């Protein structure tokens, strides 16, 4: 089947032979369409757009689903809009602080990226696009590396993702563990914030991992570094490309009591501490970074970094490990974090067993219909099967809504809808058309059936044979001889090819009034 017109036009296409119709309309990408941007309107006419955003800025919905909803073990630091609060970690909106620009929403005042704060709502403000997160110089707790890294991480590049956290170790992700302590004097090994942790790498069981030399192959999934590597208990999938994504997570090695020095992803439930001066704990700062498969170009230093799909973090570690010169490390960290799509600040739920069952976090983003395949076509192996020229493909089913010719189970259940109205009958009803008329209706009957009426002694009073599409049958409250019945209880039996139904009916008849003539 081919469409009648371009998808730039809001159009409903009919498939008469299939009995369905499909409505299609191109959408805006997330982010701002600034002055001078062009985009086709609903009629397909290209117009210049001024300060326009997609509906909800592209955010469709988010959800969290547990395999066992009675054991909810994962929580998170919820964003708030108190400017000076460490919990104001998602900078979506249009807030501008005249005294301290560090508290501004991003990118205020001239170019807000999410003016209606749509992205503060992802799972109650516990996840957000990296580009909208507070940076590290804000309350020493922001998960973003720097303002520059946020500017290089464009909101239109975020994708729909599934983030699955599971006790199944076969599905875990090899991850760099990032130092989150704001002061290198306090961190283990005096490591700068946003650098690899200076602690032995661990295997999936929490034991020291086998050390090997760094690999020259950025796609070597067997690469293990002696320090700074752990395992994230789950995985992330880009729904637009089908690719598995790399993940990094952090911990603050100074917060030993908040599991900040064990190289494991295991936040506590504490948000703030009592000493010193209401310290920001954030569960030990086990921030999660869902990385993109993209290329980050920094023209100022002529740096182009490729961030692949899941490669056991080999490329990330290679870039993060350029620590022979502090200047090089600080420069490279900016594009590394600019490749991040989403960030979350997790907490555990007090009194609940950590990682007791699988949880899936879904984030859905509206994007224009276009190619989202990460690699150029000429880099694919010959064995790769290209479908639909690498444009998105969608499937749907009408199994739950399609009409059927006959469904025996439903037909049997539909017999429960058969009824007699009115029931009980008290002398009169609205169906009667003249003074000597007595009438009730037996409703919701199948096309073919036999209706038999009995008194409580089992004597047959009247019988009707129905074979018509009309769904009701009138009974004039007379027996087979045309004599009016006495008031009382009667049993009405309906027999059809789909089954049978018995209804009790009570009637109280009025005395015939001949004075009306």
C-alpha positions, -999 to 999 in steps of 0.1 A, spaced: 0 0 0 13 35 -9 1 67 7 -19 91 -13 1 122 -2 32 132 18 31 128 56 38 165 59 0 169 53 -24 159 80 -42 131 62 -65 102 69 -60 73 45 -88 48 40 -81 11 34 -115 0 23 -106 -37 17 -91 -39 52 -118 -20 69 -94 4 86 -81 40 83 -48 55 94 -43 92 103 -7 105 98 8 139 106 45 149 107 55 163 141 80 187 155 112 175 171 119 183 208 134 217 214 130 252 200 123 261 164 137 296 166 133 327 144 138 318 107 132 281 111 109 265 85 85 237 88 55 225 68 21 233 84 -8 209 85 -16 217 49 19 210 37 27 247 31 62 256 42 62 285 66 87 304 87 82 296 124 89 319 153 96 306 188 76 274 183 78 242 203 63 207 197 33 196 218 47 191 254 81 198 238 81 163 223 75 144 256 48 119 251 49 100 284 69 81 309 62 51 331 77 27 356 66 -9 358 77 -36 382 76 -73 377 61 -75 412 43 -42 420 40 -52 457 78 -48 460 87 -13 449 123 -8 458 135 21 436 129 58 442 147 89 433 155 125 442 125 145 431 132 178 415 118 210 431 118 246 419 134 262 450 162 282 433 189 276 459 180 241 467 202 212 457 170 194 447 164 219 420 185 197 398 163 199 366 166 233 351 135 233 329 113 264 327 118 301 325 132 311 359 158 338 359 177 348 391 188 384 390 214 378 417 229 345 407 227 332 372 237 297 384 201 292 395 187 301 361 167 275 342 184 264 310 191 283 288 177 315 303 172 343 297 173 344 260 168 308 249 149 286 273 150 250 260 119 238 279 99 269 288 68 249 301 89 226 323 76 195 305 108 175 312 105 181 350 76 155 349 95 124 339 87 99 366 79 126 392 111 145 384 136 117 390 149 115 354 156 143 329 175 150 297 211 156 305 210 190 288 185 203 314 203 191 345 221 214 369 258 216 363 285 207 389 292 242 401 255 245 413 253 233 450 281 209 442 255 183 435 243 189 399 247 158 377 258 178 346 295 182 341 294 219 329 273 245 312 293 240 280 287 202 280 249 210 283 251 234 253 268 206 232 241 181 243 212 191 221 177 183 233 165 173 198 189 143 200 172 126 229 153 94 219 126 71 233 143 46 256 137 17 278 158 15 310 156 -20 325 170 -27 360 171 -64 368 186 -89 392 195 -111 361 232 -107 359 233 -120 324 217 -87 313 240 -63 333 260 -35 316 297 -30 320 300 6 332 325 32 342 321 43 378 325 81 381 338 101 411 311 124 424 329 140 453 331 177 448 365 181 466 395 160 454 411 164 488 383 143 502 379 118 474 395 84 473 429 88 455 423 126 453 404 122 420 387 151 404 349 150 401 335 135 368 367 113 364 370 76 368 369 63 404 403 54 418 393 20 431 397 -16 418 373 -27 391 347 -52 402 331 -82 385 293 -89 387 296 -105 421 314 -76 436 348 -92 436 380 -76 421 379 -80 383 408 -95 362 431 -67 349 442 -65 313 460 -40 292 439 -13 275 426 -25 241 433 -6 209 399 -18 196 372 7 207 346 -21 202 363 -47 223 336 -58 246 361 -79 267 381 -48 277 386 -47 315 404 -19 332 422 -24 365 404 6 381 372 25 378 350 -2 362 318 -17 377 285 -32 365 252 -14 362 224 -40 371 205 -36 339 206 -22 304 191 6 282 177 4 247 172 32 221 137 24 208 143 44 176 173 24 165 169 -8 185 205 -4 198 217 -12 233 233 19 249 263 24 272 257 35 308 278 52 334 270 56 370 286 77 398 293 75 435 308 100 460 337 82 476 337 106 506 302 95 515 313 61 528 282 57 549 260 62 519 276 33 499 298 58 481 330 39 482 322 3 471 320 6 433 285 -8 433 253 8 421 235 7 455 221 42 466 207 47 501 174 64 508 190 95 524 186 128 506 203 152 532 225 146 562 225 163 596 262 171 596 279 192 585 253 219 576 226 197 561 250 180 537 236 169 503 237 131 503 214 121 474 218 85 484 256 85 479 252 103 445 248 72 424 238 92 394 230 73 362 240 85 327 223 69 297 247 75 269 239 82 232 252 66 201 264 98 184 293 120 174 303 151 194 323 177 176 341 205 194 355 228 168 374 250 192 399 222 199 394 203 167 380 173 186 356 148 172 346 119 194 326 89 183 304 73 210 292 39 197 263 17 208 271 -7 236 307 -18 235 311 -25 272 321 11 276 355 6 259 354 39 240 341 58 271 369 44 292 395 52 266 384 88 266 381 90 304 415 75 309 434 103 291 446 115 325 483 118 318 478 155 314 451 172 335 444 197 308 436 170 282 414 152 307 393 183 315 389 191 278 378 156 269 353 153 297 332 180 282 323 161 249 321 128 269 293 141 291 278 160 261 271 126 246 247 118 275 209 115 267 193 111 301 203 113 337 187 100 368 193 104 406 182 72 422 174 64 458 165 31 475 131 27 493 137 23 530 127 -11 543 125 -27 509 149 -53 495 172 -37 469 170 -52 434 143 -76 445 126 -77 411 129 -63 376 117 -27 369 114 -11 335 114 27 331 100 39 298 105 74 283 87 82 251 96 111 228 78 123 197 102 127 168 97 136 131 96 106 107 132 104 94 162 81 95 175 75 130 199 47 122 232 56 139 257 43 113 262 55 77 249 28 53 284 24 37 299 13 71 275 -17 75 287 -52 69 275 -69 37 255 -94 57 233 -66 72 197 -67 60 184 -32 52 147 -29 55 126 1 45 158 19 35 165 23 72 135 44 79 114 37 110 90 8 108 59 3 129 35 -25 135 0 -27 149 -27 -52 152 -65 -50 151 -68 -83 170 -84 -66 200 -108 -43 181 -116 -59 148 -152 -72 143 -157 -109 138 -184 -128 120 -192 -151 150 -176 -155 184 -193 -184 203 -179 -174 237 -191 -138 233 -225 -150 220 -230 -172 251 -220 -143 273 -244 -120 255 -273 -142 266 -269 -126 300 -281 -93 285 -316 -108 277 -342 -92 300 -379 -85 305 -390 -49 309 -406 -38 329 -399 -63 357 -419 -62 379 -450 -51 360 -474 -30 381 -506 -27 361 -493 -2 335 -462 4 313 -452 29 287 -452 3 259 -490 1 260 -508 21 233 -546 19 243 -567 13 274 -572 -25 269 -535 -31 259 -512 -50 282 -476 -54 271 -440 -61 282 -409 -65 260 -383 -93 261 -352 -75 249 -317 -83 236 -327 -115 219 -306 -134 194 -318 -135 158 -330 -171 161 -345 -184 194 -375 -200 211 -391 -181 240 -413 -202 263 -433 -188 293 -442 -210 322 -461 -205 355 -445 -216 388 -462 -250 385 -444 -257 352 -474 -253 330 -466 -238 296 -484 -206 291 -472 -193 258 -444 -199 233 -429 -177 206 -405 -187 178 -383 -159 166 -363 -157 134 -357 -121 126 -330 -94 131 -353 -75 155 -338 -78 189 -370 -77 210 -403 -95 213 -436 -82 226 -458 -103 250 -494 -91 255 -497 -109 288 -521 -135 274 -518 -173 272 -519 -194 240 -557 -192 239 -557 -154 241 -569 -152 277 -552 -127 300 -529 -143 326 -534 -139 363 -509 -118 383 -480 -136 398 -445 -150 391 -436 -165 357 -405 -182 343 -394 -172 308 -371 -196 291 -350 -185 260 -334 -213 240 -310 -205 211 -281 -222 193 -257 -203 216 -272 -215 249 -302 -208 271 -313 -183 297 -341 -183 323 -356 -151 337 -381 -147 366 -408 -122 359 -435 -108 382 -467 -91 370 -497 -75 387 -525 -69 361 -551 -42 364 -589 -48 363 -604 -42 328 -621 -8 327 -648 -8 301 -659 28 311 -632 42 289 -653 34 258 
